């Protein structure tokens, strides 16, 4: 049962990382990257490395995601520029 969970989590990491790269919306990319990071932290926890899992979840899924979201909010969105150009 643990091997199936491990395989599903690794597939989720690959899927959400690919979705983060291929997504055209930056906010969606950050969310996909955060989910991928949580899945990776869970994999580390299953590998009996809880210290690395907690650090990865706190720093990468928490802090880095917050910094990316604030940075995206501070910049103007590509979609808004495109709509303003048509008017």
N, CA, C and O atoms as a printed pandas DataFrame, in Angstrom:
     atom_number atom_name residue_name chain_id  residue_number  x_coord  y_coord  z_coord
0              1         N          UNK        A               1    0.823   -1.199    0.000
1              2        CA          UNK        A               1    0.000    0.000    0.000
2              3         C          UNK        A               1    0.864    1.259    0.000
3              4         O          UNK        A               1    0.530    2.254   -0.642
4              5         N          UNK        A               2    1.976    1.201    0.727
5              6        CA          UNK        A               2    2.866    2.350    0.786
6              7         C          UNK        A               2    3.523    2.618   -0.565
7              8         O          UNK        A               2    3.748    3.772   -0.932
8              9         N          UNK        A               3    3.829    1.552   -1.306
9             10        CA          UNK        A               3    4.428    1.735   -2.634
10            11         C          UNK        A               3    3.466    2.409   -3.601
11            12         O          UNK        A               3    3.882    3.217   -4.432
12            13         N          UNK        A               4    2.190    2.084   -3.497
13            14        CA          UNK        A               4    1.196    2.719   -4.373
14            15         C          UNK        A               4    1.081    4.197   -4.049
15            16         O          UNK        A               4    1.031    5.029   -4.956
16            17         N          UNK        A               5    1.039    4.536   -2.761
17            18        CA          UNK        A               5    0.976    5.941   -2.351
18            19         C          UNK        A               5    2.216    6.698   -2.804
19            20         O          UNK        A               5    2.125    7.832   -3.275
20            21         N          UNK        A               6    3.366    6.067   -2.660
21            22        CA          UNK        A               6    4.617    6.673   -3.095
22            23         C          UNK        A               6    4.607    6.945   -4.597
23            24         O          UNK        A               6    5.012    8.021   -5.038
24            25         N          UNK        A               7    4.147    5.977   -5.379
25            26        CA          UNK        A               7    4.079    6.155   -6.834
26            27         C          UNK        A               7    3.091    7.240   -7.231
27            28         O          UNK        A               7    3.356    8.020   -8.147
28            29         N          UNK        A               8    1.958    7.294   -6.549
29            30        CA          UNK        A               8    0.958    8.330   -6.845
30            31         C          UNK        A               8    1.515    9.714   -6.518
31            32         O          UNK        A               8    1.311   10.659   -7.280
32            33         N          UNK        A               9    2.209    9.838   -5.403
33            34        CA          UNK        A               9    2.789   11.135   -5.038
34            35         C          UNK        A               9    3.866   11.570   -6.021
35            36         O          UNK        A               9    3.937   12.745   -6.383
36            37         N          UNK        A              10    4.697   10.644   -6.452
37            38        CA          UNK        A              10    5.725   11.004   -7.435
38            39         C          UNK        A              10    5.108   11.386   -8.781
39            40         O          UNK        A              10    5.596   12.297   -9.450
40            41         N          UNK        A              11    4.044   10.700   -9.178
41            42        CA          UNK        A              11    3.341   11.072  -10.408
42            43         C          UNK        A              11    2.705   12.448  -10.256
43            44         O          UNK        A              11    2.691   13.232  -11.205
44            45         N          UNK        A              12    2.178   12.745   -9.072
45            46        CA          UNK        A              12    1.584   14.064   -8.825
46            47         C          UNK        A              12    2.644   15.156   -8.883
47            48         O          UNK        A              12    2.384   16.245   -9.395
48            49         N          UNK        A              13    3.832   14.876   -8.363
49            50        CA          UNK        A              13    4.925   15.855   -8.428
50            51         C          UNK        A              13    5.259   16.172   -9.884
51            52         O          UNK        A              13    5.386   17.338  -10.256
52            53         N          UNK        A              14    5.398   15.141  -10.696
53            54        CA          UNK        A              14    5.723   15.346  -12.110
54            55         C          UNK        A              14    4.592   16.089  -12.816
55            56         O          UNK        A              14    4.848   17.007  -13.596
56            57         N          UNK        A              15    3.347   15.703  -12.553
57            58        CA          UNK        A              15    2.202   16.334  -13.210
58            59         C          UNK        A              15    2.090   17.816  -12.850
59            60         O          UNK        A              15    1.967   18.664  -13.734
60            61         N          UNK        A              16    2.132   18.127  -11.548
61            62        CA          UNK        A              16    1.948   19.518  -11.147
62            63         C          UNK        A              16    3.137   20.393  -11.535
63            64         O          UNK        A              16    2.962   21.583  -11.797
64            65         N          UNK        A              17    4.329   19.830  -11.576
65            66        CA          UNK        A              17    5.480   20.596  -12.047
66            67         C          UNK        A              17    5.346   20.904  -13.530
67            68         O          UNK        A              17    5.647   22.017  -13.960
68            69         N          UNK        A              18    4.898   19.930  -14.317
69            70        CA          UNK        A              18    4.673   20.166  -15.747
70            71         C          UNK        A              18    3.568   21.199  -15.961
71            72         O          UNK        A              18    3.674   22.050  -16.843
72            73         N          UNK        A              19    2.520   21.126  -15.165
73            74        CA          UNK        A              19    1.438   22.110  -15.286
74            75         C          UNK        A              19    1.928   23.509  -14.915
75            76         O          UNK        A              19    1.478   24.494  -15.500
76            77         N          UNK        A              20    2.836   23.606  -13.957
77            78        CA          UNK        A              20    3.398   24.906  -13.586
78            79         C          UNK        A              20    4.213   25.499  -14.719
79            80         O          UNK        A              20    4.200   26.710  -14.940
80            81         N          UNK        A              21    4.921   24.640  -15.434
81            82        CA          UNK        A              21    5.740   25.123  -16.552
82            83         C          UNK        A              21    4.870   25.510  -17.740
83            84         O          UNK        A              21    5.142   26.517  -18.393
84            85         N          UNK        A              22    3.835   24.737  -18.033
85            86        CA          UNK        A              22    3.028   24.958  -19.225
86            87         C          UNK        A              22    1.883   25.951  -19.039
87            88         O          UNK        A              22    1.284   26.387  -20.022
88            89         N          UNK        A              23    1.572   26.312  -17.813
89            90        CA          UNK        A              23    0.472   27.235  -17.568
90            91         C          UNK        A              23    0.856   28.640  -18.021
91            92         O          UNK        A              23    1.980   29.086  -17.789
92            93         N          UNK        A              24   -0.062   29.324  -18.656
93            94        CA          UNK        A              24    0.203   30.680  -19.127
94            95         C          UNK        A              24   -0.096   31.738  -18.063
95            96         O          UNK        A              24    0.389   32.865  -18.156
96            97         N          UNK        A              25   -0.880   31.384  -17.069
97            98        CA          UNK        A              25   -1.206   32.309  -15.999
98            99         C          UNK        A              25   -0.191   32.121  -14.864
99           100         O          UNK        A              25    0.014   31.006  -14.384
100          101         N          UNK        A              26    0.436   33.217  -14.445
101          102        CA          UNK        A              26    1.476   33.113  -13.428
102          103         C          UNK        A              26    0.928   32.668  -12.078
103          104         O          UNK        A              26    1.588   31.915  -11.362
104          105         N          UNK        A              27   -0.253   33.116  -11.728
105          106        CA          UNK        A              27   -0.824   32.730  -10.448
106          107         C          UNK        A              27   -1.125   31.231  -10.406
107          108         O          UNK        A              27   -0.887   30.572   -9.394
108          109         N          UNK        A              28   -1.641   30.705  -11.499
109          110        CA          UNK        A              28   -1.873   29.259  -11.566
110          111         C          UNK        A              28   -0.558   28.501  -11.489
111          112         O          UNK        A              28   -0.490   27.447  -10.858
112          113         N          UNK        A              29    0.477   29.018  -12.117
113          114        CA          UNK        A              29    1.783   28.362  -12.058
114          115         C          UNK        A              29    2.315   28.296  -10.637
115          116         O          UNK        A              29    2.884   27.284  -10.228
116          117         N          UNK        A              30    2.134   29.363   -9.892
117          118        CA          UNK        A              30    2.590   29.380   -8.503
118          119         C          UNK        A              30    1.806   28.369   -7.674
119          120         O          UNK        A              30    2.380   27.682   -6.829
120          121         N          UNK        A              31    0.511   28.274   -7.908
121          122        CA          UNK        A              31   -0.314   27.311   -7.176
122          123         C          UNK        A              31    0.094   25.883   -7.519
123          124         O          UNK        A              31    0.211   25.041   -6.629
124          125         N          UNK        A              32    0.312   25.605   -8.801
125          126        CA          UNK        A              32    0.758   24.269   -9.203
126          127         C          UNK        A              32    2.116   23.934   -8.576
127          128         O          UNK        A              32    2.337   22.808   -8.130
128          129         N          UNK        A              33    3.009   24.904   -8.547
129          130        CA          UNK        A              33    4.329   24.681   -7.957
130          131         C          UNK        A              33    4.224   24.428   -6.457
131          132         O          UNK        A              33    4.972   23.620   -5.906
132          133         N          UNK        A              34    3.307   25.113   -5.802
133          134        CA          UNK        A              34    3.094   24.897   -4.371
134          135         C          UNK        A              34    2.553   23.497   -4.089
135          136         O          UNK        A              34    2.992   22.836   -3.149
136          137         N          UNK        A              35    1.599   23.047   -4.906
137          138        CA          UNK        A              35    1.057   21.685   -4.730
138          139         C          UNK        A              35    2.145   20.648   -4.975
139          140         O          UNK        A              35    2.221   19.642   -4.270
140          141         N          UNK        A              36    2.984   20.893   -5.971
141          142        CA          UNK        A              36    4.101   19.989   -6.244
142          143         C          UNK        A              36    5.060   19.938   -5.053
143          144         O          UNK        A              36    5.582   18.875   -4.719
144          145         N          UNK        A              37    5.286   21.067   -4.427
145          146        CA          UNK        A              37    6.163   21.118   -3.271
146          147         C          UNK        A              37    5.579   20.365   -2.081
147          148         O          UNK        A              37    6.309   19.682   -1.361
148          149         N          UNK        A              38    4.275   20.482   -1.868
149          150        CA          UNK        A              38    3.630   19.738   -0.783
150          151         C          UNK        A              38    3.720   18.233   -1.037
151          152         O          UNK        A              38    3.960   17.456   -0.113
152          153         N          UNK        A              39    3.530   17.830   -2.280
153          154        CA          UNK        A              39    3.666   16.400   -2.615
154          155         C          UNK        A              39    5.090   15.917   -2.377
155          156         O          UNK        A              39    5.292   14.806   -1.886
156          157         N          UNK        A              40    6.077   16.737   -2.717
157          158        CA          UNK        A              40    7.469   16.371   -2.480
158          159         C          UNK        A              40    7.768   16.280   -0.986
159          160         O          UNK        A              40    8.490   15.387   -0.544
160          161         N          UNK        A              41    7.211   17.205   -0.216
161          162        CA          UNK        A              41    7.396   17.156    1.237
162          163         C          UNK        A              41    6.780   15.879    1.813
163          164         O          UNK        A              41    7.336   15.278    2.732
164          165         N          UNK        A              42    5.645   15.471    1.278
165          166        CA          UNK        A              42    5.021   14.226    1.729
166          167         C          UNK        A              42    5.886   13.016    1.380
167          168         O          UNK        A              42    5.977   12.070    2.162
168          169         N          UNK        A              43    6.512   13.046    0.219
169          170        CA          UNK        A              43    7.424   11.968   -0.167
170          171         C          UNK        A              43    8.595   11.890    0.812
171          172         O          UNK        A              43    8.981   10.800    1.235
172          173         N          UNK        A              44    9.162   13.048    1.171
173          174        CA          UNK        A              44   10.252   13.046    2.151
174          175         C          UNK        A              44    9.791   12.500    3.494
175          176         O          UNK        A              44   10.533   11.786    4.169
176          177         N          UNK        A              45    8.560   12.837    3.881
177          178        CA          UNK        A              45    8.037   12.321    5.141
178          179         C          UNK        A              45    7.899   10.796    5.096
179          180         O          UNK        A              45    8.205   10.110    6.071
180          181         N          UNK        A              46    7.438   10.277    3.961
181          182        CA          UNK        A              46    7.310    8.823    3.818
182          183         C          UNK        A              46    8.667    8.127    3.795
183          184         O          UNK        A              46    8.767    6.946    4.126
184          185         N          UNK        A              47    9.707    8.853    3.406
185          186        CA          UNK        A              47   11.057    8.295    3.397
186          187         C          UNK        A              47   11.759    8.449    4.748
187          188         O          UNK        A              47   12.978    8.306    4.843
188          189         N          UNK        A              48   10.974    8.745    5.794
189          190        CA          UNK        A              48   11.485    8.895    7.162
190          191         C          UNK        A              48   12.489   10.042    7.291
191          192         O          UNK        A              48   13.509    9.914    7.968
192          193         N          UNK        A              49   12.186   11.157    6.637
193          194        CA          UNK        A              49   12.983   12.372    6.783
194          195         C          UNK        A              49   12.042   13.527    7.157
195          196         O          UNK        A              49   11.831   14.442    6.361
196          197         N          UNK        A              50   11.475   13.478    8.377
197          198        CA          UNK        A              50   10.481   14.493    8.734
198          199         C          UNK        A              50   11.057   15.899    8.864
199          200         O          UNK        A              50   10.344   16.874    8.626
200          201         N          UNK        A              51   12.334   16.027    9.238
201          202        CA          UNK        A              51   12.924   17.352    9.341
202          203         C          UNK        A              51   13.008   18.040    7.978
203          204         O          UNK        A              51   12.735   19.235    7.862
204          205         N          UNK        A              52   13.381   17.293    6.966
205          206        CA          UNK        A              52   13.434   17.853    5.608
206          207         C          UNK        A              52   12.029   18.138    5.100
207          208         O          UNK        A              52   11.805   19.145    4.427
208          209         N          UNK        A              53   11.086   17.265    5.413
209          210        CA          UNK        A              53    9.704   17.453    4.961
210          211         C          UNK        A              53    9.096   18.712    5.561
211          212         O          UNK        A              53    8.444   19.483    4.856
212          213         N          UNK        A              54    9.303   18.925    6.848
213          214        CA          UNK        A              54    8.749   20.117    7.495
214          215         C          UNK        A              54    9.401   21.379    6.958
215          216         O          UNK        A              54    8.720   22.376    6.717
216          217         N          UNK        A              55   10.711   21.347    6.768
217          218        CA          UNK        A              55   11.406   22.512    6.228
218          219         C          UNK        A              55   10.956   22.815    4.811
219          220         O          UNK        A              55   10.726   23.973    4.463
220          221         N          UNK        A              56   10.829   21.780    3.994
221          222        CA          UNK        A              56   10.391   21.976    2.612
222          223         C          UNK        A              56    8.979   22.519    2.556
223          224         O          UNK        A              56    8.688   23.408    1.756
224          225         N          UNK        A              57    8.098   21.997    3.394
225          226        CA          UNK        A              57    6.716   22.474    3.402
226          227         C          UNK        A              57    6.643   23.918    3.881
227          228         O          UNK        A              57    5.901   24.721    3.315
228          229         N          UNK        A              58    7.400   24.254    4.911
229          230        CA          UNK        A              58    7.336   25.607    5.465
230          231         C          UNK        A              58    7.969   26.635    4.535
231          232         O          UNK        A              58    7.395   27.697    4.294
232          233         N          UNK        A              59    9.137   26.322    4.019
233          234        CA          UNK        A              59    9.859   27.305    3.216
234          235         C          UNK        A              59    9.335   27.361    1.790
235          236         O          UNK        A              59    8.951   28.427    1.308
236          237         N          UNK        A              60    9.318   26.229    1.120
237          238        CA          UNK        A              60    8.969   26.255   -0.303
238          239         C          UNK        A              60    7.469   26.385   -0.528
239          240         O          UNK        A              60    7.040   27.202   -1.342
240          241         N          UNK        A              61    6.668   25.600    0.174
241          242        CA          UNK        A              61    5.226   25.659   -0.050
242          243         C          UNK        A              61    4.608   26.867    0.624
243          244         O          UNK        A              61    3.591   27.379    0.157
244          245         N          UNK        A              62    5.196   27.329    1.703
245          246        CA          UNK        A              62    4.618   28.461    2.426
246          247         C          UNK        A              62    5.226   29.794    2.057
247          248         O          UNK        A              62    4.573   30.638    1.444
248          249         N          UNK        A              63    6.471   29.979    2.430
249          250        CA          UNK        A              63    7.122   31.277    2.278
250          251         C          UNK        A              63    7.357   31.657    0.815
251          252         O          UNK        A              63    7.054   32.777    0.405
252          253         N          UNK        A              64    7.890   30.738    0.043
253          254        CA          UNK        A              64    8.175   31.046   -1.362
254          255         C          UNK        A              64    6.898   31.323   -2.148
255          256         O          UNK        A              64    6.872   32.210   -3.001
256          257         N          UNK        A              65    5.847   30.573   -1.863
257          258        CA          UNK        A              65    4.569   30.815   -2.528
258          259         C          UNK        A              65    4.035   32.197   -2.185
259          260         O          UNK        A              65    3.529   32.904   -3.056
260          261         N          UNK        A              66    4.144   32.583   -0.921
261          262        CA          UNK        A              66    3.682   33.913   -0.515
262          263         C          UNK        A              66    4.481   35.015   -1.201
263          264         O          UNK        A              66    3.910   36.014   -1.637
264          265         N          UNK        A              67    5.791   34.842   -1.299
265          266        CA          UNK        A              67    6.630   35.840   -1.967
266          267         C          UNK        A              67    6.271   35.939   -3.451
267          268         O          UNK        A              67    6.181   37.042   -3.991
268          269         N          UNK        A              68    6.066   34.807   -4.110
269          270        CA          UNK        A              68    5.686   34.821   -5.522
270          271         C          UNK        A              68    4.338   35.508   -5.739
271          272         O          UNK        A              68    4.177   36.278   -6.686
272          273         N          UNK        A              69    3.376   35.231   -4.866
273          274        CA          UNK        A              69    2.049   35.835   -5.021
274          275         C          UNK        A              69    2.120   37.340   -4.823
275          276         O          UNK        A              69    1.482   38.085   -5.567
276          277         N          UNK        A              70    2.882   37.805   -3.838
277          278        CA          UNK        A              70    3.040   39.252   -3.627
278          279         C          UNK        A              70    3.735   39.884   -4.826
279          280         O          UNK        A              70    3.351   40.972   -5.256
280          281         N          UNK        A              71    4.743   39.225   -5.370
281          282        CA          UNK        A              71    5.446   39.768   -6.540
282          283         C          UNK        A              71    4.528   39.843   -7.759
283          284         O          UNK        A              71    4.598   40.799   -8.531
284          285         N          UNK        A              72    3.674   38.846   -7.934
285          286        CA          UNK        A              72    2.736   38.871   -9.058
286          287         C          UNK        A              72    1.723   39.989   -8.883
287          288         O          UNK        A              72    1.357   40.647   -9.858
288          289         N          UNK        A              73    1.262   40.217   -7.657
289          290        CA          UNK        A              73    0.299   41.286   -7.413
290          291         C          UNK        A              73    0.906   42.660   -7.630
291          292         O          UNK        A              73    0.197   43.589   -8.016
292          293         N          UNK        A              74    2.197   42.808   -7.393
293          294        CA          UNK        A              74    2.858   44.107   -7.560
294          295         C          UNK        A              74    3.111   44.452   -9.025
295          296         O          UNK        A              74    3.322   45.619   -9.354
296          297         N          UNK        A              75    3.094   43.477   -9.890
297          298        CA          UNK        A              75    3.312   43.741  -11.314
298          299         C          UNK        A              75    1.972   43.798  -12.034
299          300         O          UNK        A              75    0.958   43.312  -11.533
300          301         N          UNK        A              76    1.986   44.399  -13.217
301          302        CA          UNK        A              76    0.744   44.439  -13.994
302          303         C          UNK        A              76    0.610   43.147  -14.769
303          304         O          UNK        A              76    1.590   42.589  -15.262
304          305         N          UNK        A              77   -0.615   42.687  -14.865
305          306        CA          UNK        A              77   -0.883   41.409  -15.512
306          307         C          UNK        A              77   -0.859   41.562  -17.024
307          308         O          UNK        A              77   -1.246   42.603  -17.554
308          309         N          UNK        A              78   -0.404   40.527  -17.716
309          310        CA          UNK        A              78   -0.339   40.527  -19.174
310          311         C          UNK        A              78   -1.731   40.628  -19.775
311          312         O          UNK        A              78   -1.918   41.282  -20.801
312          313         N          UNK        A              79   -2.707   39.989  -19.148
313          314        CA          UNK        A              79   -4.067   40.013  -19.670
314          315         C          UNK        A              79   -4.644   41.423  -19.631
315          316         O          UNK        A              79   -5.365   41.822  -20.545
316          317         N          UNK        A              80   -4.333   42.179  -18.581
317          318        CA          UNK        A              80   -4.838   43.543  -18.469
318          319         C          UNK        A              80   -4.237   44.436  -19.545
319          320         O          UNK        A              80   -4.934   45.276  -20.114
320          321         N          UNK        A              81   -2.952   44.262  -19.829
321          322        CA          UNK        A              81   -2.301   45.061  -20.863
322          323         C          UNK        A              81   -2.899   44.763  -22.224
323          324         O          UNK        A              81   -3.084   45.672  -23.034
324          325         N          UNK        A              82   -3.199   43.510  -22.482
325          326        CA          UNK        A              82   -3.758   43.129  -23.770
326          327         C          UNK        A              82   -5.149   43.725  -23.951
327          328         O          UNK        A              82   -5.473   44.202  -25.038
328          329         N          UNK        A              83   -5.978   43.707  -22.906
329          330        CA          UNK        A              83   -7.323   44.269  -22.994
330          331         C          UNK        A              83   -7.269   45.778  -23.160
331          332         O          UNK        A              83   -8.076   46.338  -23.902
332          333         N          UNK        A              84   -6.344   46.451  -22.493
333          334        CA          UNK        A              84   -6.212   47.894  -22.625
334          335         C          UNK        A              84   -5.737   48.284  -24.009
335          336         O          UNK        A              84   -6.102   49.349  -24.507
336          337         N          UNK        A              85   -4.946   47.461  -24.630
337          338        CA          UNK        A              85   -4.453   47.740  -25.979
338          339         C          UNK        A              85   -5.524   47.669  -27.023
339          340         O          UNK        A              85   -5.418   48.337  -28.051
340          341         N          UNK        A              86   -6.562   46.881  -26.802
341          342        CA          UNK        A              86   -7.646   46.737  -27.773
342          343         C          UNK        A              86   -8.622   47.899  -27.714
343          344         O          UNK        A              86   -9.316   48.162  -28.696
344          345         N          UNK        A              87   -8.694   48.599  -26.595
345          346        CA          UNK        A              87   -9.668   49.680  -26.454
346          347         C          UNK        A              87   -9.268   50.923  -27.172
347          348         O          UNK        A              87   -9.995   51.916  -27.139
